[in-house]
Amino acid sequence: MGMAGLCTLLGCGSSSSSPTPSTMASAAPMVVTVSDAPLSNILSAQVTISAVSVSAGSASSSVSLLTQPVTVELSGLGAVQEPIEITNLAFGAYNSATITVSAAQVTYINSAGQVTTATATLS
């Protein structure tokens, strides 16, 4: 992107006046990502993330960041981050995040060398 494009995105100009609150953005793009640190005996690790939200304190101020549940195969990610949602988030201070996992299954090699699949019972 050229300097002219950068200045357009940043709102640069020759005027020395500050932007008024009505012209300032009230939200910014937010990318929700997942990643995994691989373990040698894990063959697959699949989770369904049904909700992701952030909160500024009270439950009524909770903001959902996920529009629909997403199933992710974590073991193939390694240390790579995979985007699962791109949304806008209002500017502000958030002090907590809640992630709801509705299903999880892992296939691994147990200590006897056998391939084993375990499904989590979630409530």
C-alpha positions as CSV (number, residue, x, y, z in Angstrom):
1,M,0.0,0.0,0.0
2,G,1.4,3.4,-0.9
3,M,1.8,6.4,1.4
4,A,-1.4,7.9,0.0
5,G,-3.4,4.8,0.9
6,L,-1.9,4.8,4.4
7,C,-2.8,8.4,4.9
8,T,-6.3,7.8,3.8
9,L,-6.7,4.9,6.3
10,L,-5.3,6.9,9.1
11,G,-7.3,10.0,8.3
12,C,-4.2,12.1,7.7
13,G,-4.6,15.7,6.5
14,S,-3.0,19.1,6.6
15,S,-5.5,20.4,9.2
16,S,-4.3,20.5,12.8
17,S,-7.8,20.0,14.3
18,S,-8.7,16.9,16.3
19,P,-11.4,14.6,15.1
20,T,-14.8,15.1,16.8
21,P,-16.3,12.2,18.7
22,S,-18.9,11.7,16.1
23,T,-16.3,11.0,13.4
24,M,-14.2,8.6,15.5
25,A,-14.8,4.9,15.1
26,S,-16.6,3.3,18.1
27,A,-15.5,-0.3,17.2
28,A,-12.6,-2.1,15.6
29,P,-12.2,-5.4,13.8
30,M,-11.5,-8.3,16.1
31,V,-10.2,-11.7,15.0
32,V,-10.9,-14.7,17.2
33,T,-8.2,-17.4,16.8
34,V,-7.3,-20.8,18.1
35,S,-4.0,-22.6,18.2
36,D,-2.5,-25.7,19.8
37,A,0.9,-26.8,21.2
38,P,1.4,-30.3,19.7
39,L,2.1,-33.3,21.8
40,S,3.8,-36.3,20.3
41,N,1.2,-38.9,21.4
42,I,-1.9,-37.0,20.3
43,L,-3.2,-38.1,16.8
44,S,-6.2,-35.8,16.7
45,A,-7.9,-33.3,19.1
46,Q,-11.3,-32.0,17.9
47,V,-13.4,-29.5,19.8
48,T,-16.6,-27.7,19.1
49,I,-16.5,-24.1,20.4
50,S,-20.1,-23.0,20.8
51,A,-19.6,-19.5,22.3
52,V,-16.9,-16.9,22.9
53,S,-17.7,-13.7,24.7
54,V,-15.9,-10.9,26.5
55,S,-17.2,-8.9,29.5
56,A,-16.5,-5.5,31.0
57,G,-17.7,-6.6,34.4
58,S,-21.3,-7.4,34.7
59,A,-23.2,-10.2,32.8
60,S,-25.3,-7.6,31.1
61,S,-22.2,-6.1,29.5
62,S,-21.1,-9.4,27.9
63,V,-20.4,-9.2,24.2
64,S,-20.6,-12.4,22.0
65,L,-17.8,-12.8,19.5
66,L,-18.9,-16.0,17.8
67,T,-21.9,-16.0,15.5
68,Q,-22.3,-19.8,15.3
69,P,-20.6,-22.9,16.8
70,V,-17.3,-23.9,15.1
71,T,-15.6,-27.3,15.1
72,V,-11.8,-27.2,15.1
73,E,-9.2,-29.9,14.7
74,L,-6.5,-28.6,17.0
75,S,-3.7,-31.2,16.5
76,G,-3.1,-30.1,12.9
77,L,-2.6,-26.5,13.9
78,G,0.7,-26.9,15.7
79,A,1.8,-23.5,16.8
80,V,-0.2,-21.9,14.0
81,Q,-3.2,-19.7,14.8
82,E,-6.4,-20.3,12.9
83,P,-9.0,-17.6,12.6
84,I,-12.5,-18.8,13.5
85,E,-14.4,-15.5,13.5
86,I,-13.9,-11.9,12.4
87,T,-16.2,-9.4,14.1
88,N,-16.3,-5.9,15.3
89,L,-15.7,-5.1,19.0
90,A,-16.6,-1.8,20.6
91,F,-13.7,0.1,22.1
92,G,-13.5,-0.3,25.8
93,A,-11.8,-2.2,28.7
94,Y,-12.7,-5.9,28.9
95,N,-11.7,-7.8,32.0
96,S,-12.8,-11.4,31.2
97,A,-13.4,-13.8,28.4
98,T,-15.6,-16.9,28.4
99,I,-15.1,-19.8,25.9
100,T,-17.8,-22.5,25.8
101,V,-16.8,-25.9,24.5
102,S,-19.8,-28.1,23.7
103,A,-17.9,-31.2,22.4
104,A,-14.4,-32.6,22.6
105,Q,-12.8,-35.7,21.3
106,V,-9.1,-36.8,21.4
107,T,-7.4,-39.7,19.7
108,Y,-4.0,-40.6,21.2
109,I,-1.5,-43.4,21.7
110,N,-1.7,-44.6,25.2
111,S,1.1,-45.9,27.4
112,A,0.6,-49.5,26.0
113,G,1.1,-48.2,22.5
114,Q,-2.6,-48.6,21.5
115,V,-4.6,-46.0,19.6
116,T,-7.4,-44.8,21.9
117,T,-10.2,-42.4,21.4
118,A,-11.7,-40.5,24.3
119,T,-14.8,-38.3,24.2
120,A,-15.4,-35.7,26.9
121,T,-18.7,-35.6,28.7
122,L,-19.5,-31.9,29.0
123,S,-22.3,-30.4,31.0
